[in-house]
Amino acid sequence: MRTYSSLIALAALVVGCSGVRDTETATTDSPGSDGIAKTQQKAQFADNTVINIVDPDFGPSLTVTADIQPVTVEIFYVSDKTTDSGHQVGNVTLVQTIDLAADQTVRHMINMSNPAFAGGYGTILLDSIGNSPLDVFQTYVQYGGSMFSVGGSVFTGGSYRIPYWSGTLRMVLAITNQSDFDFDIQLLNLNTTQFKTITLPVLSTYKFDSFAEGWNLSGTNAVQLFTTAGGTVALSGYMDRLFQRIRITPVKAAPYF
């Protein structure tokens, strides 16, 4: 078991992204960001992966697959939470160590009864043992009849928008700070006066619920997530419509380097 004192060290590993190969890069700056917002598309194989889970259907699981050489993968549950009432300090707990042969796949059943997932949401950190660039693996999360790849990256810092359309009743997001410093996140229902700001500590997860906030998600629009100081996040969630739940694919936001 690793206690909360290890959070900073683990966050530094996440930010380092030491085990990523075959990188294709594209950068973009959003207006007023002073160059903070950059996008980088990485290969599907990546080490130090942060995944968050929110209100999954029955039996959520993740799979890890080795690349061309054996690798040992450690799976940690992170129980640190941030709510509107404040910061709830948690632990980083090693729950499984997996020794993978080359090209081997192993499935891990996510234990939603673990205290790390109190409230129906929480964070998983996967880390390979060793510092070789070849100590890499591919990761998928599966639940609700869908499978989501969580390697690679989509955005870092700056602004990220999540669209919704007419008939959307509710949007729920799990947002995890995977930088090595605290920063603010700002959530805005674009073209309205509805907004929220919250400070997110290192490796802490915040659950945003538009219904609980009283937001009106009418018409076709988007919710903007903005991070200050170039902070990076992991993000997942869903939108509820009448008789339909649409999953927001888990995003691993990796730092640009």
C-alpha positions in Angstrom: 0.0 0.0 0.0 1.2 3.5 -0.8 -0.2 6.2 1.5 -1.3 9.8 0.6 2.3 10.9 1.1 3.1 9.2 -2.2 0.7 11.4 -4.2 3.2 14.0 -5.2 5.7 11.4 -6.3 3.1 9.5 -8.3 1.8 12.7 -9.8 5.3 13.5 -11.0 5.4 10.1 -12.7 2.1 10.8 -14.4 3.4 14.2 -15.6 6.6 12.6 -16.8 4.9 10.1 -19.1 8.2 8.2 -19.3 6.9 5.3 -21.3 5.4 6.7 -24.5 6.5 5.8 -28.0 5.7 6.6 -31.6 4.5 10.2 -31.0 2.6 12.3 -33.6 2.4 15.9 -32.5 0.0 18.8 -33.3 -0.3 21.9 -31.2 -2.9 24.6 -31.0 -3.4 27.7 -28.9 -6.8 28.8 -27.8 -7.6 32.6 -27.6 -6.3 34.3 -24.5 -4.5 31.2 -23.3 -1.0 32.6 -23.8 0.0 29.4 -25.5 -1.0 27.2 -22.6 -3.5 25.1 -24.5 -1.7 22.5 -26.6 -2.8 19.3 -28.1 -0.7 16.2 -28.7 -1.8 12.9 -30.0 0.3 10.1 -28.7 0.6 6.4 -29.5 -1.9 4.0 -27.9 0.8 2.5 -25.7 1.4 4.7 -22.7 2.7 4.3 -19.1 1.5 6.2 -16.0 -2.1 6.2 -17.1 -4.8 8.0 -15.0 -8.3 6.7 -15.4 -11.4 7.9 -13.6 -14.7 6.0 -13.4 -18.2 7.6 -12.8 -21.4 5.8 -12.2 -20.5 2.7 -14.3 -23.0 -0.1 -15.1 -22.6 -3.5 -13.6 -19.2 -5.1 -13.6 -16.7 -2.5 -14.8 -13.3 -3.8 -15.8 -10.1 -2.8 -17.4 -7.7 -4.8 -19.5 -3.9 -4.3 -19.9 -1.9 -5.7 -22.8 1.8 -5.8 -23.0 3.7 -4.6 -26.0 6.6 -6.6 -27.6 8.4 -7.4 -24.3 7.3 -8.5 -20.8 6.2 -5.8 -18.4 4.9 -5.6 -14.8 2.0 -3.3 -14.3 0.9 -2.0 -10.9 -2.8 -0.9 -10.5 -3.5 1.7 -7.8 -6.9 3.0 -6.5 -6.8 6.7 -5.6 -9.4 7.7 -3.0 -8.7 11.5 -2.8 -11.9 13.5 -3.6 -12.8 17.1 -3.9 -16.4 18.2 -3.3 -18.3 21.4 -2.9 -17.8 21.0 0.8 -14.0 20.8 0.5 -11.0 18.5 0.0 -11.3 14.9 1.3 -7.7 13.7 1.6 -7.4 10.1 0.5 -4.9 7.3 -0.2 -3.1 5.8 -3.2 -3.5 2.0 -2.6 -1.8 -0.7 -4.6 -4.6 -3.3 -5.4 -2.9 -5.6 -7.9 0.4 -6.3 -9.6 0.3 -7.9 -13.0 3.2 -9.7 -14.6 2.6 -9.6 -18.4 4.4 -11.7 -20.9 5.0 -10.2 -24.3 1.7 -9.5 -26.1 -0.3 -11.0 -23.1 -3.6 -9.5 -22.0 -5.0 -9.6 -18.4 -8.3 -8.3 -17.2 -8.8 -6.5 -13.9 -12.3 -6.3 -12.4 -12.8 -2.9 -10.9 -14.0 -3.2 -7.2 -16.6 -0.4 -7.0 -17.2 -1.3 -3.3 -13.6 -0.1 -2.5 -13.7 3.2 -0.5 -11.8 4.8 -3.4 -15.1 4.7 -5.4 -17.4 6.1 -2.7 -20.2 8.1 -4.3 -20.0 6.0 -7.5 -16.8 7.6 -8.8 -13.0 7.4 -8.3 -9.6 7.2 -9.9 -7.3 4.4 -11.0 -3.5 4.9 -11.7 -1.6 2.3 -13.7 2.2 2.3 -13.6 4.8 0.0 -15.1 7.8 -1.1 -13.0 11.0 0.0 -14.6 12.2 3.0 -16.6 12.8 1.5 -20.0 10.9 3.2 -22.9 9.8 -0.4 -23.8 8.0 -0.8 -20.4 4.7 0.1 -22.0 1.2 -1.4 -22.3 -2.2 -0.7 -23.8 -5.3 -0.1 -21.6 -9.0 -0.4 -22.1 -11.9 0.2 -19.8 -15.1 -1.7 -20.4 -18.7 -1.3 -19.0 -22.2 -0.8 -20.2 -21.5 -2.9 -23.3 -18.8 -0.5 -24.5 -15.1 -0.5 -24.5 -13.0 2.6 -24.3 -9.3 3.0 -25.1 -7.6 5.1 -22.5 -4.0 5.3 -23.9 -2.8 8.3 -25.7 -3.9 11.9 -25.1 -6.4 14.5 -26.3 -5.7 17.8 -24.7 -3.6 19.5 -22.1 -4.3 22.7 -20.3 -6.4 25.6 -21.6 -9.9 24.9 -22.8 -11.9 21.8 -23.6 -15.5 21.7 -24.7 -18.1 18.9 -24.3 -21.1 19.4 -26.7 -24.7 18.5 -25.9 -27.9 18.8 -28.0 -31.6 19.3 -27.6 -33.2 16.8 -25.2 -30.2 16.5 -22.9 -31.4 16.3 -19.3 -28.2 15.9 -17.4 -24.4 15.9 -17.7 -22.1 14.2 -15.2 -18.3 14.5 -15.3 -15.5 13.0 -13.3 -12.5 15.3 -13.4 -9.1 14.3 -12.0 -6.0 16.5 -11.5 -3.0 14.6 -13.0 -0.6 17.5 -12.7 2.0 17.8 -9.9 0.4 21.1 -8.6 -3.0 22.3 -7.5 -5.0 24.4 -10.0 -8.5 25.8 -10.5 -11.0 24.3 -12.9 -13.7 26.4 -14.4 -16.9 24.9 -15.8 -19.1 27.1 -18.0 -22.4 26.4 -19.8 -21.5 28.4 -22.8 -23.7 31.3 -23.9 -25.4 31.3 -20.4 -24.6 32.8 -17.0 -24.1 29.3 -15.5 -20.6 28.6 -14.3 -18.6 27.0 -11.5 -15.0 27.2 -10.2 -13.3 24.8 -7.9 -9.8 24.2 -6.8 -8.5 20.7 -7.6 -5.5 19.3 -5.6 -3.0 16.8 -7.0 -4.6 13.4 -8.0 -8.0 14.5 -6.5 -11.2 13.8 -8.4 -14.3 16.1 -8.6 -17.7 14.9 -9.7 -19.7 17.6 -11.5 -23.5 17.1 -11.9 -25.4 19.6 -14.0 -28.7 18.5 -12.4 -27.4 19.1 -8.9 -26.1 22.5 -10.0 -29.5 23.5 -11.5 -28.0 24.0 -15.0 -30.4 24.2 -18.0 -28.9 22.1 -20.9 -31.4 23.2 -23.5 -30.9 23.4 -27.2 -27.5 22.5 -28.9 -24.6 23.9 -26.9 -21.5 22.9 -25.0 -20.0 22.8 -21.5 -16.5 24.3 -21.4 -13.9 23.0 -19.0 -11.0 25.4 -18.5 -7.9 24.7 -16.4 -5.7 27.4 -15.0 -1.9 27.5 -15.0 -1.7 24.8 -17.7 -3.1 22.1 -15.4 -4.0 18.8 -17.0 -6.8 16.5 -16.2 -8.3 13.1 -16.8 -12.0 13.3 -17.7 -14.9 10.9 -18.2 -18.7 11.1 -17.8 -22.0 10.7 -19.4 -25.1 12.6 -20.6 -28.6 11.5 -19.8 -31.4 11.9 -22.3 -34.9 10.4 -22.2 -34.4 6.6 -21.9 -30.8 7.0 -23.1 -27.4 7.4 -21.4 -24.5 8.5 -23.7 -21.0 7.9 -22.3 -18.3 10.5 -22.6 -15.2 8.4 -23.5 -12.5 8.6 -20.9 -9.8 11.0 -21.8 -6.2 10.8 -20.7 -4.8 14.3 -21.0 -1.0 14.2 -21.1 1.4 17.1 -20.8 3.0 18.5 -23.9 6.7 18.0 -24.2 
